[in-house]
């Protein structure tokens, strides 16, 4: 196996034999293929793609480059969910304890913020003392005692994925559909799951804004799971405006807690309930989405999911006392020292709330990273006061900006102004009202 030949054939659109692709990947693991050669291969894949057979080899080698978790003596089906990420996406914080309350075991491995999207681990670390880096042994203990655990990818799981992702990040190949598929599915398959639900975001705030691309990714991941005997379902969900009203780590924890307490924004609750129902079907808890949805609604409204979340926080070293005074908005979570209100410059209909200015605005406020080693500010962010379709008058609040200082407040106000587009009222009557995407656009299942 000569690395240059492998790279050249893929560059020219050829299909590699499974044996030679496996040898190339193993040589990279062993150090016989260099980063520069692998970077060239990733760029070739970005432009030429992978055949189903090639993708199968990549998933398999990445999966078995590290440990595969033992399912243990689980008291229920092991089911997880993965999201491709979006602005205001705090679903995992509510979904993991909710699914556990419904009788599932949820070994959730999550990530940090990427680009303009926030990361579940960063949100969890807004809770004082919460540890997202724990050993696999402790991970298993938390799963056994609580029914769910939420950690980052460990050194033992799919180490080849970490190496390839680092190269993808610096070679502008992150958005390659086959590379995304292999990265996600290798880690999820390593969890020894009985069921997996994939939340693939669609819209301006998603990495894949077009429905066709999102559907293609969903279908590829479902095929990869089903090929290995894993019950896998995907939904395409809306990211044409931020999910919920809070953007920012501490603010999003508060909003997820409100959802667990039976409240919170309707769009957040709708998606959490739908994904919990999908997990229940994938795990065999029920065979009908309607029944799964009813179970999820009951667990949220009855307080069981919130109590489960408190146990999770305590089990992973966090201080759950902030949950004791929900009317105070989650007192005990980090709070920004400065706030200001961004107001409507004129009257009209909220025609659009573009997630991108708010996602990047959070980074500018210090709530995201421009370097991997950067510490983030869990206090800062935005709380939206409007949704697409609302009618507002001049001077009416659009959002509250939570900032560390005066300069941050100004940055935040500009971000809100860039995000919220108002449509005026024409002389002949109101302009055509905008139609935001439905929370769930499509469901993708195996053949």
C-alpha positions in Angstrom: 0.0 0.0 0.0 1.5 3.3 -1.2 -0.3 6.3 0.5 0.2 8.6 -2.5 -1.6 6.1 -4.8 -4.6 5.9 -2.4 -4.9 9.6 -2.2 -4.5 10.0 -5.9 -7.1 7.5 -6.8 -9.7 9.1 -4.4 -8.7 12.5 -5.8 -9.5 11.3 -9.3 -12.9 9.9 -8.2 -12.0 6.3 -8.0 -13.4 3.8 -5.5 -11.0 2.1 -3.1 -11.1 -1.6 -2.3 -12.2 -2.2 1.3 -8.9 -3.9 2.1 -6.7 -1.1 0.8 -8.7 1.6 2.5 -8.6 -0.3 5.8 -4.8 -0.7 5.4 -4.5 3.1 4.7 -6.4 4.0 7.8 -4.6 1.5 10.0 -1.3 2.9 8.7 -2.3 6.4 9.8 -3.2 5.0 13.2 0.2 3.3 13.4 2.1 6.4 12.2 3.1 5.1 8.8 0.9 7.6 7.0 1.5 11.3 7.9 -0.9 14.1 8.7 -0.2 15.8 5.4 -1.2 12.6 3.5 -4.4 12.1 5.6 -5.3 15.8 5.1 -5.0 15.4 1.4 -7.2 12.3 1.6 -9.8 14.1 3.6 -9.9 16.9 1.0 -10.3 14.3 -1.8 -13.2 12.8 0.2 -14.7 16.3 0.6 -14.9 16.8 -3.2 -15.4 13.1 -4.3 -17.4 11.6 -1.5 -17.3 8.0 -0.4 -19.2 5.0 -1.8 -21.4 3.1 0.7 -18.7 0.4 0.9 -16.0 2.9 1.6 -18.1 4.6 4.2 -18.7 1.3 5.9 -15.0 0.7 6.2 -14.3 4.1 7.6 -17.1 3.7 10.2 -15.8 0.3 11.2 -12.1 1.3 11.5 -13.0 4.4 13.5 -15.3 2.4 15.8 -12.7 -0.2 16.5 -9.8 2.2 16.9 -10.8 2.3 20.6 -13.0 0.7 23.2 -16.6 -0.3 22.7 -18.6 0.0 25.9 -20.1 -3.0 27.6 -23.9 -2.7 27.8 -23.7 -4.2 31.3 -26.8 -5.4 33.2 -29.0 -2.5 32.0 -32.4 -2.3 33.6 -33.8 -0.9 30.4 -32.9 -0.4 26.7 -29.8 1.8 26.1 -30.9 4.7 23.8 -29.2 7.9 22.9 -29.8 11.0 20.8 -27.5 13.1 18.7 -28.0 16.6 17.3 -26.1 18.2 14.5 -26.3 21.4 16.5 -28.0 24.7 16.4 -28.4 28.1 18.2 -30.3 27.7 21.5 -30.3 23.9 21.2 -30.5 22.9 24.9 -32.6 19.8 24.2 -30.1 17.2 25.6 -30.2 18.8 29.0 -33.9 18.0 29.3 -34.1 14.9 27.1 -31.5 12.7 28.9 -33.3 12.8 32.3 -36.7 12.6 30.7 -35.8 9.5 28.7 -34.4 7.9 31.8 -37.6 8.7 33.7 -39.4 6.9 30.9 -37.4 3.7 31.6 -34.5 4.0 29.2 -30.8 4.0 30.0 -29.1 7.0 28.3 -25.3 6.9 28.0 -25.0 10.4 26.4 -21.7 11.5 25.0 -21.8 15.1 23.9 -19.6 17.8 22.5 -18.5 21.4 22.9 -19.5 24.4 20.9 -18.6 24.2 17.2 -18.6 27.3 15.0 -21.7 29.3 15.7 -23.5 26.4 17.6 -23.4 25.9 21.3 -22.2 22.6 23.0 -24.0 20.5 25.6 -20.8 20.1 27.6 -20.3 23.9 27.9 -23.9 24.3 29.1 -23.5 21.6 31.7 -20.4 23.2 33.0 -22.4 26.3 33.8 -23.7 24.3 36.8 -21.2 24.7 39.6 -19.1 21.6 40.1 -20.6 19.5 37.3 -18.0 17.2 35.9 -18.2 16.2 32.2 -14.8 14.5 32.3 -15.2 11.3 34.3 -13.8 7.8 33.9 -15.8 5.1 32.1 -16.1 3.3 35.4 -17.7 6.3 37.0 -19.8 6.8 33.9 -21.2 3.3 34.4 -21.9 3.9 38.0 -23.9 7.1 37.3 -25.8 5.2 34.6 -26.7 2.5 37.0 -27.8 4.8 39.8 -29.5 7.6 37.8 -30.4 6.0 34.5 -28.5 8.6 32.5 -25.1 10.2 32.3 -23.7 13.0 30.3 -20.0 13.2 29.4 -17.6 14.2 26.7 -15.8 11.8 24.4 -13.2 10.0 26.4 -9.7 9.0 25.3 -10.8 5.4 25.0 -13.7 6.0 22.5 -13.0 6.3 18.8 -9.5 7.9 19.1 -9.2 7.9 15.3 -12.2 10.2 15.1 -10.5 12.8 17.3 -7.4 12.8 15.1 -9.4 13.1 11.9 -11.6 15.7 13.3 -8.7 17.9 14.3 -7.4 17.7 10.7 -10.9 18.4 9.3 -11.2 21.5 11.5 -8.0 23.0 10.0 -8.5 21.9 6.4 -12.1 23.2 6.0 -13.5 19.6 5.5 -15.9 19.6 8.5 -19.0 19.8 6.4 -18.3 16.6 4.3 -21.4 14.4 4.6 -19.6 11.1 4.7 -17.0 12.4 7.2 -19.8 13.7 9.4 -21.6 10.4 9.2 -18.5 8.4 10.2 -17.6 10.7 13.0 -21.1 10.6 14.6 -21.9 7.0 14.1 -18.5 5.6 15.2 -19.0 7.2 18.6 -22.6 6.2 18.9 -22.0 2.6 17.9 -19.2 2.5 20.6 -21.9 3.1 23.3 -23.5 -0.4 22.7 -26.9 1.1 22.1 -30.2 -0.6 21.5 -31.6 2.5 19.8 -30.4 5.8 18.4 -32.3 9.0 17.4 -30.7 11.6 15.3 -31.8 15.2 15.3 -30.6 16.7 12.0 -31.1 20.5 12.0 -32.4 22.4 8.9 -32.4 26.1 8.3 -30.1 29.2 8.3 -28.7 28.3 11.8 -27.8 24.8 10.8 -24.6 23.4 9.3 -26.7 22.0 6.5 -29.3 24.7 5.8 -31.0 22.9 2.9 -33.5 20.1 3.4 -32.0 17.9 0.7 -28.6 17.9 2.3 -30.0 17.3 5.7 -32.1 14.4 4.4 -29.0 12.9 2.7 -27.0 13.0 5.9 -29.9 11.6 7.9 -30.3 8.7 5.4 -26.6 7.9 5.5 -26.5 7.8 9.3 -29.7 5.7 9.5 -28.2 3.2 7.0 -24.9 3.0 9.0 -26.8 2.2 12.2 -29.2 -0.2 10.7 -26.4 -2.1 8.9 -24.9 -2.9 12.4 -28.2 -3.9 13.9 -28.9 -0.7 15.7 -32.4 0.6 15.5 -31.8 4.1 14.2 -34.3 6.9 13.3 -33.7 10.5 12.3 -35.9 13.6 12.3 -35.2 16.8 10.4 -36.0 19.7 12.8 -36.2 23.5 12.4 -33.2 25.8 12.9 -34.5 28.8 10.9 -34.8 30.6 14.2 -33.2 29.9 17.6 -34.8 27.1 19.5 -36.5 28.5 22.6 -35.8 32.0 23.8 -32.4 31.6 25.5 -29.0 31.7 23.8 -26.0 31.3 26.2 -24.9 28.6 28.6 -26.3 29.6 32.0 -29.5 31.0 30.4 -30.1 27.8 28.4 -29.7 25.7 31.6 -32.4 27.8 33.2 -34.7 27.2 30.2 -34.0 23.5 30.1 -34.9 23.3 33.8 -38.1 25.2 33.1 -39.0 22.6 30.5 -38.3 19.8 33.0 -40.6 21.5 35.4 -43.4 21.4 32.9 -43.0 24.8 31.4 -40.6 26.5 29.1 -41.0 27.7 25.5 -43.6 25.7 23.5 -41.2 24.9 20.7 -38.6 23.5 23.0 -41.1 21.3 24.8 -42.5 20.1 21.5 -39.1 19.0 20.2 -38.1 17.4 23.6 -41.4 15.4 23.7 -41.1 14.3 20.1 -37.5 13.2 20.5 -38.3 11.4 23.7 -41.1 9.6 21.9 -38.8 8.6 19.1 -36.3 7.3 21.6 -39.0 5.2 23.3 -39.9 3.7 19.9 -36.3 3.0 18.9 -35.7 1.4 22.3 -38.8 -0.8 22.2 -40.4 0.9 25.2 -43.5 1.4 23.0 -44.3 0.8 19.4 -46.2 4.1 18.8 -45.0 7.7 18.8 -48.3 8.8 20.3 -47.9 6.6 23.4 -44.3 7.7 23.7 -45.3 11.3 23.6 -47.9 10.8 26.3 -45.3 9.2 28.5 -43.0 12.1 28.0 -45.7 14.7 28.7 -46.6 12.9 31.9 -43.0 12.7 33.1 -42.5 16.4 32.5 -45.7 17.5 34.1 -45.5 15.1 37.0 -42.0 16.3 38.2 -40.2 13.0 37.7 -37.9 14.2 35.0 -36.9 17.3 37.0 -36.1 15.1 40.0 -34.1 12.8 37.8 -32.1 15.8 36.5 -31.3 16.8 40.1 -29.9 13.3 40.8 -27.8 13.5 37.7 -26.3 16.9 38.7 -25.4 15.5 42.1 -24.0 12.3 40.8 -21.6 14.1 38.5 -20.4 16.5 41.2 -22.6 19.4 40.6 -24.6 21.5 43.1 -28.3 20.9 42.5 -29.4 23.6 45.0 -30.1 26.0 42.1 -33.1 23.9 41.4 -34.8 24.7 44.7 -36.0 28.1 43.7 -37.2 27.9 40.1 -39.3 31.1 40.5 -36.0 32.9 40.9 -34.9 31.7 37.4 -32.4 29.1 38.7 -30.6 31.1 41.4 -27.1 29.8 41.8 -26.3 29.7 38.1 -23.8 32.3 36.8 -25.4 35.6 36.2 -24.0 38.4 33.9 -23.2 41.7 35.7 -24.7 43.8 32.9 -28.0 43.6 31.0 -29.7 45.8 28.5 -32.8 45.6 26.3 -32.6 45.8 22.5 -35.8 47.4 21.2 -37.6 47.5 17.9 -36.5 50.6 15.8 -40.0 50.6 14.1 -43.3 48.8 14.2 -44.0 45.7 12.1 -44.1 42.0 11.9 -41.1 39.9 13.0 -40.3 38.4 9.6 -37.1 36.6 10.6 -34.8 35.9 13.5 -31.6 34.8 11.9 -29.8 32.4 14.3 -26.3 33.2 12.9 -25.8 36.7 14.2 -26.9 35.5 17.7 -24.7 32.5 17.6 -21.7 34.5 16.5 -22.8 37.3 18.8 -22.5 34.9 21.8 -18.9 34.2 20.8 -18.2 37.9 20.7 -19.7 38.3 24.2 -17.2 35.7 25.4 -19.7 32.8 25.5 -17.9 30.8 22.7 -14.4 30.0 21.6 -12.1 31.3 18.9 -9.4 29.0 20.1 -9.7 25.4 21.5 -7.9 26.4 24.8 -10.1 29.4 25.5 -12.2 29.7 28.6 -15.8 30.8 28.0 -18.1 33.0 30.0 -21.2 31.0 31.1 -23.0 34.2 32.2 -23.5 36.0 28.9 -26.1 35.6 26.1 -29.5 36.6 24.9 -33.1 36.2 25.9 -35.5 36.7 23.0 -38.7 38.5 23.7 -40.3 37.8 20.3 -40.8 35.0 17.8 -41.2 35.0 14.1 -44.7 36.2 13.3 -45.1 38.5 16.3 -46.4 42.0 15.7 -44.3 44.7 17.5 -44.5 48.4 17.9 -41.6 50.9 17.9 -39.6 50.7 21.1 -40.9 47.3 22.1 -38.3 44.9 23.5 -36.9 42.4 21.1 -34.3 40.7 23.4 -32.4 41.2 26.6 -28.6 41.1 26.3 -26.6 39.6 29.2 -23.0 40.9 29.0 -19.9 41.1 31.1 -19.3 44.9 30.5 -20.5 48.0 28.6 -18.7 47.0 25.4 -20.4 43.7 25.5 -23.9 45.2 25.8 -23.2 47.3 22.7 -22.0 44.2 20.8 -25.1 42.3 21.9 -27.5 45.0 20.8 -25.9 45.1 17.4 -26.2 41.3 17.1 -30.0 41.5 17.9 -30.4 44.2 15.4 -28.7 42.0 12.7 -30.8 39.0 13.7 -34.3 40.4 13.9 -35.8 41.5 10.6 -39.1 43.4 10.7 -41.6 43.6 7.8 -43.7 46.7 7.7 -47.4 47.1 7.0 -48.1 48.2 3.5 -50.6 50.8 2.6 -53.0 48.2 1.2 -52.7 46.0 4.3 -50.4 43.9 6.2 -47.5 42.3 4.3 -47.7 38.5 3.9 -47.0 37.1 7.3 -43.9 34.9 7.5 -44.2 31.1 7.9 -41.5 29.6 10.1 -40.6 26.0 9.5 -42.5 23.4 11.5 -40.5 22.0 14.5 -40.2 18.6 12.8 -40.1 18.6 9.1 -39.6 14.9 8.3 -38.9 11.5 9.8 -36.3 9.3 8.3 -36.3 5.5 9.1 -34.5 2.5 7.7 -35.8 0.4 4.9 
